[in-house]
Amino acid sequence: MALVPYTENSIPVLSKLHNSSAQFRFANHDLHLAQDWNKLGVAAVVWDAAVVMCMYLELGKVELKGKVAIELGAGTGLVGIVAALLGANVTITDREPALDFLSANVKTNLPPDLQGSVVVSELTWGESLERYPADGFDLVLGADIVYLKDTFVPLLQTLEHLCSDTTVVLLACKIRYERDTNFLYMLKQRFRTEEVYYDKQRDIHIYKAWKQTTRRDL
Ligand SMILES: C[S@@+](CC[C@H](N)C(=O)[O-])C[C@H]1O[C@@H](n2cnc3c(N)ncnc32)[C@H](O)[C@@H]1O
């Protein structure tokens, strides 16, 4: 599957994706994320969903200090970097071709004392999941990862593998097409879900999901 799904961008609102970097301030840190659309496409630009996820994490509604998190489809790594700055130990993952770019962004944006809180690692949804501990994470994060119909089944399989009964999944989603809602429907068959945040300006929804636990009182 190609990493670059679009040809040269002709839509003005997306022109920021062609900038060679994107700047943000989160968790009291100035962050400079390198971007390279021409080389890696969607994996090497910061999407609005990542920005909104970081805004949500900064609100402090989800405890990050001392928690073990994994980010799926991290792209430039903004979300994982901010989660680490807010106190989590984070495994930041994407497909193999994206990893060098991702690692460089992580290295540039984390202070030396926090470099050890992050591991960058390959995770292609649905593949070699045994490399990741089942039930090993407090938090699973994903920004703009619901967009390819062919990946819906392996993505759901990955979430099911990674989650214990106490794991919380946070997905920041731009619902671009009807088909994207199909993933949410599939998610609801396996997880309890709740929309916890909506950014109207960027039209980004954040969904929280957690495994359905068996009722022991029945
Ligand atoms: C739209 S980008 C979002 C990047 C980043 N999370 C953000 O919001 O800025 C989608 C990301 O999902 C990754 N991705 C797509 N298919 C994948 C798969 N089958 N397994 C793992 N990652 C995948 C891409 O490499 C890319 O980094």
The ligand as an SDF file (V2000), in Angstrom:
LIG
                    3D

 27 29  0  0  0  0  0  0  0  0999 V2000
   -3.5390   10.5920    8.1940 C   0  0  0  0  0  0  0  0  0  0  0  0
   -2.0360    9.9980    8.8480 S   0  0  0  0  0  0  0  0  0  0  0  0
   -2.1210   10.5390   10.5330 C   0  0  0  0  0  0  0  0  0  0  0  0
   -0.7600   10.7620   11.1260 C   0  0  0  0  0  0  0  0  0  0  0  0
   -0.7520   11.3330   12.5450 C   0  0  0  0  0  0  0  0  0  0  0  0
   -1.4100   10.4460   13.4580 N   0  0  0  0  0  0  0  0  0  0  0  0
   -1.4070   12.6900   12.5850 C   0  0  0  0  0  0  0  0  0  0  0  0
   -2.6040   12.7640   12.9240 O   0  0  0  0  0  0  0  0  0  0  0  0
   -0.7410   13.6800   12.2710 O   0  0  0  0  0  0  0  0  0  0  0  0
   -2.3450    8.2440    9.0120 C   0  0  0  0  0  0  0  0  0  0  0  0
   -1.1840    7.4560    9.5920 C   0  0  0  0  0  0  0  0  0  0  0  0
   -1.5620    6.0840    9.6900 O   0  0  0  0  0  0  0  0  0  0  0  0
   -0.4850    5.2880    9.2410 C   0  0  0  0  0  0  0  0  0  0  0  0
   -1.0190    4.0210    8.7100 N   0  0  0  0  0  0  0  0  0  0  0  0
   -1.7930    3.8230    7.6200 C   0  0  0  0  0  0  0  0  0  0  0  0
   -2.0620    2.5370    7.4430 N   0  0  0  0  0  0  0  0  0  0  0  0
   -1.4270    1.8900    8.4500 C   0  0  0  0  0  0  0  0  0  0  0  0
   -1.3170    0.5030    8.7930 C   0  0  0  0  0  0  0  0  0  0  0  0
   -1.9170   -0.4460    8.0650 N   0  0  0  0  0  0  0  0  0  0  0  0
   -0.6100    0.1790    9.8820 N   0  0  0  0  0  0  0  0  0  0  0  0
   -0.0020    1.1500   10.6390 C   0  0  0  0  0  0  0  0  0  0  0  0
   -0.0560    2.4810   10.3480 N   0  0  0  0  0  0  0  0  0  0  0  0
   -0.7590    2.8220    9.2630 C   0  0  0  0  0  0  0  0  0  0  0  0
    0.1830    6.1160    8.1600 C   0  0  0  0  0  0  0  0  0  0  0  0
    1.5170    5.6980    7.9150 O   0  0  0  0  0  0  0  0  0  0  0  0
    0.0840    7.5030    8.7430 C   0  0  0  0  0  0  0  0  0  0  0  0
    1.1600    7.8350    9.5590 O   0  0  0  0  0  0  0  0  0  0  0  0
  1  2  1  0
  2  3  1  0
  2 10  1  0
  3  4  1  0
  4  5  1  0
  5  6  1  0
  5  7  1  0
  7  8  2  0
  7  9  1  0
 10 11  1  0
 11 12  1  0
 11 26  1  0
 12 13  1  0
 13 14  1  0
 13 24  1  0
 14 15  1  0
 14 23  1  0
 15 16  2  0
 16 17  1  0
 17 18  1  0
 17 23  2  0
 18 19  1  0
 18 20  2  0
 20 21  1  0
 21 22  2  0
 22 23  1  0
 24 25  1  0
 24 26  1  0
 26 27  1  0
M  CHG  2   2   1   9  -1
M  END
$$$$
